[in-house]
Amino acid sequence: MKRILSLAIFLLFAFVTKSQNGVPYNWSYSAKKITDNVYELHFHVDLNSPWHTYSQFTPDGGPVPTKFSFTKNPLYTLDGTVKENGSLIQKHEAVFGVDVKYFSGKVDFVQLVKLKSKAKTNFTGSVEFMVCNDQQCLPPATQKFSIALN
């Protein structure tokens, strides 16, 4: 019985410590080869409930929208803009005074890239974003990424 109680206390302490020190999101990055010279780049974020992050198309005056910045590289060109795949929610937020667009759960941002030659390179840049729940927002954050294009 003491073992079970000790284990329960340890797990509760670990959960509370993790939720206080951890971030409520996890970004991952990958490339999917579509043809010999075209790659589909995935910028994936998993958000812990009840947290959400904002669309790239959130209006001015609202929260910080998700923004991708790509390092210029003469070995490739961007094909179109970053697409958003996830369950988009749009609602009026009185605190911002605008209709906001956001995602909860899992979101996959996708960018197509065309290589100009068969050289191996890395696709680098950063993503700026903000996460909120119904009670608070964390300060905007920026994460750098590097995705190998082989």
C-alpha positions as CSV (number, residue, x, y, z in Angstrom):
1,M,0.0,0.0,0.0
2,K,2.9,2.4,0.8
3,R,4.4,1.7,-2.6
4,I,1.2,2.6,-4.4
5,L,0.8,5.8,-2.4
6,S,4.4,6.7,-3.0
7,L,4.1,6.0,-6.7
8,A,0.9,8.1,-6.9
9,I,2.6,11.0,-5.1
10,F,5.6,10.8,-7.4
11,L,3.5,10.7,-10.6
12,L,1.4,13.7,-9.3
13,F,4.6,15.6,-8.5
14,A,6.1,14.8,-12.0
15,F,2.9,15.9,-13.7
16,V,2.7,19.2,-11.8
17,T,6.5,19.9,-12.4
18,K,6.1,19.1,-16.1
19,S,3.1,21.4,-16.5
20,Q,4.8,24.2,-14.8
21,N,8.2,24.0,-16.6
22,G,7.2,22.5,-19.9
23,V,5.8,24.3,-22.9
24,P,2.3,23.4,-24.2
25,Y,3.5,22.8,-27.7
26,N,6.0,20.7,-29.7
27,W,7.2,21.6,-33.2
28,S,8.7,19.1,-35.6
29,Y,9.9,19.6,-39.2
30,S,10.3,17.2,-42.1
31,A,10.6,17.0,-45.9
32,K,8.7,14.7,-48.2
33,K,10.1,14.2,-51.7
34,I,7.4,14.6,-54.3
35,T,9.5,14.4,-57.5
36,D,13.2,14.5,-58.3
37,N,13.4,18.2,-57.6
38,V,10.2,19.1,-55.6
39,Y,9.8,18.7,-51.9
40,E,6.9,19.2,-49.6
41,L,8.1,20.7,-46.3
42,H,6.1,20.1,-43.2
43,F,6.1,22.4,-40.1
44,H,4.0,20.4,-37.6
45,V,2.9,21.6,-34.2
46,D,1.2,19.5,-31.5
47,L,-0.6,21.7,-29.0
48,N,-1.6,20.4,-25.5
49,S,-5.3,21.0,-24.7
50,P,-6.6,23.7,-24.1
51,W,-3.9,25.7,-25.8
52,H,-4.1,27.0,-29.4
53,T,-2.0,28.9,-31.9
54,Y,-3.0,31.4,-34.5
55,S,-3.4,31.3,-38.2
56,Q,-1.0,33.2,-40.5
57,F,-4.1,35.2,-41.5
58,T,-5.1,36.6,-38.2
59,P,-6.1,40.2,-38.7
60,D,-4.1,43.3,-37.4
61,G,-5.0,44.3,-33.9
62,G,-5.3,40.6,-32.8
63,P,-2.8,38.2,-31.4
64,V,0.5,37.5,-33.1
65,P,-0.1,35.4,-36.2
66,T,2.1,32.5,-37.1
67,K,4.8,33.7,-39.4
68,F,7.4,31.8,-41.3
69,S,10.7,33.4,-42.4
70,F,12.9,31.4,-44.8
71,T,16.6,31.9,-45.4
72,K,17.4,32.7,-49.0
73,N,19.3,29.9,-50.8
74,P,20.2,30.0,-54.5
75,L,19.7,26.2,-54.8
76,Y,15.9,26.3,-54.5
77,T,12.8,28.4,-55.1
78,L,9.6,28.5,-53.1
79,D,6.5,27.2,-54.9
80,G,3.5,29.2,-53.6
81,T,2.9,30.1,-50.0
82,V,2.7,28.2,-46.7
83,K,-0.6,26.2,-46.5
84,E,-2.4,25.5,-43.3
85,N,-3.8,22.0,-42.5
86,G,-5.8,21.7,-39.3
87,S,-9.2,22.5,-37.8
88,L,-9.4,26.2,-38.2
89,I,-11.6,28.0,-35.6
90,Q,-12.7,31.6,-36.2
91,K,-14.4,33.6,-33.5
92,H,-14.7,37.1,-32.1
93,E,-12.3,37.8,-29.2
94,A,-13.4,40.8,-27.2
95,V,-10.0,41.1,-25.6
96,F,-8.5,41.8,-29.0
97,G,-11.6,43.4,-30.6
98,V,-11.3,41.3,-33.8
99,D,-12.3,38.0,-35.2
100,V,-9.3,35.7,-34.6
101,K,-8.4,32.5,-36.5
102,Y,-6.7,29.7,-34.6
103,F,-5.9,26.0,-34.4
104,S,-6.0,23.6,-31.5
105,G,-4.6,20.1,-31.3
106,K,-2.5,19.3,-34.4
107,V,-1.6,21.7,-37.2
108,D,0.5,21.0,-40.3
109,F,1.9,24.0,-42.2
110,V,3.1,22.9,-45.7
111,Q,5.5,24.7,-48.1
112,L,6.5,23.4,-51.6
113,V,10.1,23.9,-52.6
114,K,11.7,23.3,-56.1
115,L,15.4,22.5,-56.2
116,K,17.3,24.1,-59.1
117,S,19.8,21.2,-59.3
118,K,20.4,17.8,-57.7
119,A,22.7,19.3,-55.0
120,K,22.0,18.4,-51.4
121,T,21.1,21.4,-49.2
122,N,19.2,22.4,-46.1
123,F,16.1,24.5,-46.0
124,T,16.5,26.8,-43.0
125,G,14.5,29.6,-41.3
126,S,12.3,30.3,-38.3
127,V,8.7,30.3,-37.2
128,E,7.3,33.0,-34.9
129,F,4.1,32.1,-33.1
130,M,2.0,32.7,-30.0
131,V,0.0,30.2,-28.0
132,C,-3.0,31.0,-25.7
133,N,-5.7,29.3,-23.8
134,D,-8.9,30.7,-22.4
135,Q,-7.2,32.4,-19.5
136,Q,-3.7,33.4,-20.7
137,C,-1.3,33.9,-23.5
138,L,2.4,33.0,-23.5
139,P,4.8,35.6,-24.9
140,P,5.4,35.2,-28.7
141,A,8.2,32.7,-29.4
142,T,10.5,32.0,-32.3
143,Q,12.0,28.7,-33.2
144,K,14.7,28.1,-35.8
145,F,14.6,25.0,-38.1
146,S,16.8,23.2,-40.6
147,I,15.4,20.6,-42.9
148,A,17.6,18.4,-45.0
149,L,16.8,18.2,-48.7
150,N,18.5,15.1,-50.1
